[in-house]
Amino acid sequence: MKKIIIVLCLLGIVFQTKATKYTFSGPTWPAMNWTNVAYWSPNYPGTVINVGDTIEIAGTNVKVNTNVQLNGVMIINNINTSWGRGLMVVGSNTFTVGSTGVIHNYEMIGIEDYSTFEIFGLVDVSGNNGYDFLYLNDSASLVIHPGGNLYVEDSLFLMWSGSSIPQCSVTVNGTLTNDGTIYNALGCVINGTGSIVTSTSTANGNIVGLGSVAPGLSPGELKMDFDYALSSNGSLEIEIGGTIPGTDYDVLGGNGDKVLNGTLDVLLYNNFVPTAGYNYTIVKGGSITGTFGTINYPPLPNNMTWAIEYITTEVVLKVNAATRINDTELARKIKVYPNPTNGILNVRVPESEKYEYSVYSVAGSLVQSGKLEGDSKLYLNTRQTGHYYLLLLDKNNHRVMKSFSIMDLD
């Protein structure tokens, strides 16, 4: 008999064990641990669920208190319980959905206590009760690997209410489909080189909150195909380590419209030193409106300077060669008035010359930037009183800096 089996295996005929359906019927909190063997039938499945096997969690919850590898199917239909979380991963453990693994969850999924939820296959968090969301608490991590897919019908929370350690992370190297809102709390981060999309319309899937978005994994491009508004207290982190977009430096891309605000943090990666004249397209979208409230640039050698340009569908960082801060002859020809101003500056320049301009506070923070052509009125974005600097750059890289003050003249 052994010889027959060996010959059949050599011929490529594989024997498979019978698929098994395991049912968890334990109580609700706190005794619903995965490792509580008494609540499994027909027997305890262990921590590796094979291809073809099925796990059913019906009318109760399961708390994963050990490392689990799911290569089969898990169905969680938890609508008859008041606890709400169909699946929880706790205790610094890792729940891995393999490339053949599938989860259909009709309630919440919670990742807590420094645990990790890794997705190589498919996870579907949807139903019809309005509580179909996924949350992370206490430094938990969600990783969607290339080829992995996560669908969340309602919302995704990076730090849900009650958490005291807001350092959660979501890494999207596959596809995250979110039809609600992504709540990104302060101290949390969304990164990766995959896509965040919505299945309904570009108006859904918005990211809100005080956390940061950091495209790439040192570095790369993260695509967002929905309308994304960076909040005034949020931040976008861009690493620059070369000249190839999405490969050498970070890009926030995708087809969705982008509304900018908050803070842009620019970091140089792997000791890279930019060269004067290079441009870096760091944001792309269907349309781009708004500007960053604060920009933190890394220092550049040889007195080179950073500049930023907001275009209809792109945001471009530029590295300018060093020039004299003031071209004396040109400085005499440029007039800026009234000074002090109540929010509108008249800028008189020679002929119809085009200029790039930047307005800085005395602390060195960029207030606004753009382009001027000929004699122009510059409407300031801020009405905060104080002293400011207007930096003008012409096509020949001649630079003129003018100081002015904003006073409440109303």
MOCOR-V606752 format. One record per pair of residues at least 6 apart in sequence whose C-alpha atoms are under 7 Angstrom apart, sorted by the first residue. I is the first residue (numbers start at 1). J is the second residue. Records with the same first field share a line. If there is no record, write none. Layout:
I = J / J
//
This chain:
19 = 52 / 53
20 = 53 / 54
21 = 53 / 54 / 55
22 = 40 / 41 / 42 / 45 / 54 / 55 / 56
23 = 40 / 41 / 55 / 56 / 57
24 = 39 / 40 / 41 / 56 / 57
25 = 39 / 40 / 57 / 60
26 = 32 / 39 / 60
27 = 60
28 = 60 / 61
32 = 61 / 62 / 63
33 = 62 / 63 / 64 / 65
34 = 62 / 63 / 64 / 65
37 = 44
47 = 67 / 68 / 69
48 = 68 / 69 / 70
49 = 69 / 70 / 71 / 72
50 = 70 / 71 / 72
51 = 71 / 72 / 100
52 = 72
53 = 72 / 73
54 = 72 / 73 / 74
55 = 73 / 74 / 75
56 = 74 / 75 / 76
57 = 75 / 76 / 77
58 = 76 / 77 / 78
59 = 77 / 78 / 79 / 80 / 81
60 = 78 / 81
61 = 78 / 85 / 86 / 87
62 = 86 / 87 / 88
63 = 87 / 88 / 89 / 90
64 = 88 / 89 / 90
65 = 89 / 90 / 91 / 93
66 = 93
67 = 93 / 94 / 95
68 = 94 / 95 / 96
69 = 95 / 96 / 97 / 98
70 = 96 / 97 / 98 / 101
71 = 97 / 98 / 100 / 101
72 = 100 / 101 / 102
73 = 101 / 102 / 103
74 = 102 / 103 / 104
75 = 103 / 104 / 105
76 = 86 / 104 / 105 / 106
77 = 105 / 106
78 = 86 / 106 / 107
79 = 107
84 = 107 / 108
85 = 107 / 108 / 109 / 110
86 = 105 / 107 / 108 / 109
87 = 108 / 109 / 110
88 = 109 / 110 / 111
89 = 95 / 110 / 111 / 112 / 115
90 = 111 / 112 / 113 / 115
91 = 113 / 114 / 115
92 = 113 / 114 / 115
93 = 115 / 116
94 = 115 / 116 / 117
95 = 116 / 117 / 118
96 = 117 / 118 / 119
97 = 118 / 119 / 120 / 121
98 = 119 / 120 / 121
99 = 120 / 121
100 = 121
101 = 121 / 122
102 = 121 / 122 / 123
103 = 122 / 123 / 124
104 = 123 / 124 / 125
105 = 124 / 125 / 126
106 = 125 / 126 / 127 / 132
107 = 125 / 131 / 132 / 133
108 = 131 / 132 / 133 / 134
109 = 133 / 134 / 135
110 = 134 / 135 / 136
111 = 117 / 135 / 136 / 137 / 140
112 = 136 / 137 / 138 / 140
113 = 137 / 138 / 139 / 140
114 = 138 / 139 / 140
115 = 140 / 141
116 = 140 / 141 / 142
117 = 141 / 142 / 143
118 = 142 / 143 / 144
119 = 143 / 144 / 145 / 148
120 = 144 / 145 / 146 / 147 / 148
121 = 147 / 148 / 149
122 = 148 / 149 / 150
123 = 149 / 150 / 151
124 = 150 / 151 / 152
125 = 132 / 133 / 151 / 152 / 153
126 = 132 / 152 / 153
130 = 154
131 = 154
132 = 152 / 153 / 154
133 = 152 / 153 / 154 / 155 / 156
134 = 155 / 156 / 157
135 = 156 / 157 / 158 / 159 / 160
136 = 157 / 158 / 159 / 160 / 168
137 = 158 / 159 / 160 / 163 / 166 / 168
138 = 163 / 164 / 165 / 166 / 167 / 168
139 = 165 / 166 / 167 / 168
140 = 168 / 169
141 = 168 / 169 / 170
142 = 169 / 170 / 171
143 = 170 / 171 / 172
144 = 171 / 172 / 173 / 174
145 = 172 / 173 / 174
146 = 173 / 174
147 = 174
148 = 174 / 175
149 = 174 / 175 / 176
150 = 175 / 176 / 177
151 = 176 / 177 / 178
152 = 177 / 178 / 179
153 = 178 / 179 / 180
154 = 179 / 180
155 = 178 / 180 / 181 / 182
156 = 181 / 182 / 183
157 = 182 / 183 / 184
158 = 168 / 183 / 184 / 185 / 188
159 = 166 / 168 / 185
166 = 185 / 186 / 187 / 188
167 = 187 / 188
168 = 188 / 189
169 = 188 / 189 / 190
170 = 189 / 190 / 191
171 = 190 / 191 / 192
172 = 191 / 192 / 193 / 194 / 195
173 = 192 / 193 / 194
174 = 194 / 195
175 = 194 / 195 / 196
176 = 195 / 196 / 197
177 = 196 / 197 / 198 / 199
178 = 197 / 198 / 205
179 = 198 / 199 / 200 / 204 / 205
180 = 204 / 205
181 = 204 / 205 / 206 / 207
182 = 205 / 206 / 207 / 208
183 = 207 / 208 / 209
184 = 207 / 208 / 209 / 210 / 211
185 = 209 / 210 / 211
186 = 209 / 210 / 211
187 = 211
188 = 211 / 212
189 = 211 / 212 / 213 / 214
190 = 212 / 213 / 214
191 = 213 / 214 / 215 / 216 / 217
192 = 215 / 216 / 217 / 222
193 = 215 / 216 / 217 / 220 / 221 / 222
194 = 222 / 223
195 = 222 / 223 / 224
196 = 223 / 224 / 225
197 = 224 / 225 / 226
198 = 204 / 205 / 226
202 = 225 / 226 / 227 / 256
203 = 226 / 227
204 = 226
205 = 226
206 = 226 / 227 / 228
207 = 228 / 229
208 = 231
209 = 231 / 234
210 = 233 / 234
211 = 234 / 235
212 = 234 / 235 / 236 / 237
213 = 235 / 236 / 237
214 = 236 / 237 / 238
215 = 221 / 222 / 238 / 250 / 251 / 252
216 = 222 / 250
218 = 239
219 = 239 / 246 / 247 / 248 / 249 / 250
220 = 246 / 247 / 249 / 250 / 251
221 = 246 / 250 / 251 / 252 / 253
222 = 251 / 252 / 253
223 = 252 / 253 / 254
224 = 253 / 254 / 255 / 256
225 = 254 / 255 / 256
226 = 255 / 256 / 257
227 = 256 / 257 / 258
228 = 256 / 257 / 258 / 259
229 = 258 / 259 / 260
230 = 259 / 260 / 261 / 262
231 = 261 / 262
232 = 261 / 262
233 = 262
234 = 262 / 263
235 = 262 / 263 / 264
236 = 263 / 264 / 265
237 = 264 / 265 / 266
238 = 250 / 265 / 266 / 267
239 = 249 / 250 / 266 / 267 / 268 / 269
240 = 248 / 249 / 250 / 267 / 268 / 269
241 = 248 / 249 / 268 / 269 / 270 / 272
242 = 248 / 249 / 272
243 = 249
245 = 251
250 = 282
251 = 282 / 283
252 = 282 / 283 / 284
253 = 283 / 284 / 285
254 = 284 / 285
255 = 285 / 286
256 = 285 / 286
257 = 285 / 286 / 287 / 288
258 = 285 / 287 / 288 / 289
259 = 288 / 289 / 290
260 = 289 / 290 / 291 / 292
261 = 290 / 291 / 292 / 293
262 = 292 / 293 / 294
263 = 292 / 293 / 294 / 295
264 = 292 / 294 / 295 / 296
265 = 295 / 296 / 297
266 = 296 / 297 / 298
267 = 298
268 = 298
275 = 319
276 = 304 / 319 / 320 / 321
277 = 318 / 319 / 320 / 321
278 = 318 / 319
279 = 316 / 317 / 318 / 319
280 = 316 / 317 / 318
281 = 314 / 315 / 316 / 317
282 = 315 / 316
283 = 314 / 315
284 = 313 / 314 / 315
285 = 313 / 314
286 = 313
287 = 312 / 313
288 = 312 / 313 / 314
293 = 367
294 = 365 / 366
295 = 365 / 366
302 = 322
303 = 322
304 = 319 / 320 / 321 / 322
305 = 319 / 320 / 321 / 322
306 = 318 / 319 / 320
307 = 317 / 318 / 319
308 = 316 / 317 / 318
309 = 315 / 316 / 317 / 370
310 = 316
323 = 397 / 398 / 399
324 = 399
325 = 399 / 400 / 401
326 = 399 / 400 / 401
327 = 398 / 399 / 400
331 = 400
333 = 349 / 350
334 = 348 / 349 / 350
335 = 347 / 348 / 349
336 = 345 / 346 / 347 / 348
337 = 345 / 346 / 347
338 = 345 / 346
339 = 404 / 405
340 = 404 / 405 / 406 / 407
341 = 405 / 406 / 407
342 = 406 / 407 / 408 / 409
343 = 379 / 380 / 383 / 406
344 = 377 / 378 / 379 / 380
345 = 377 / 378 / 379
346 = 376 / 377 / 378
347 = 375 / 376 / 377
348 = 374 / 375 / 376
349 = 374 / 375
351 = 374
352 = 373 / 374
353 = 373 / 374
354 = 372 / 373 / 374 / 394
355 = 371 / 372 / 373 / 392 / 393 / 394 / 395
356 = 370 / 371 / 372 / 392 / 393 / 394
357 = 369 / 370 / 371 / 372 / 390 / 391 / 392 / 393
358 = 368 / 369 / 370 / 390 / 391 / 392
359 = 366 / 367 / 368 / 369 / 388 / 389 / 390 / 391
360 = 366 / 367 / 388 / 389 / 390
361 = 367 / 387 / 388 / 389
362 = 387 / 388
368 = 381
383 = 406
384 = 406
385 = 406 / 407 / 408
386 = 405 / 406 / 407
387 = 404 / 405 / 406
388 = 403 / 404 / 405
389 = 401 / 402 / 403 / 404
390 = 401 / 402 / 403
391 = 399 / 400 / 401 / 402
392 = 399 / 400 / 401
393 = 399 / 400
//
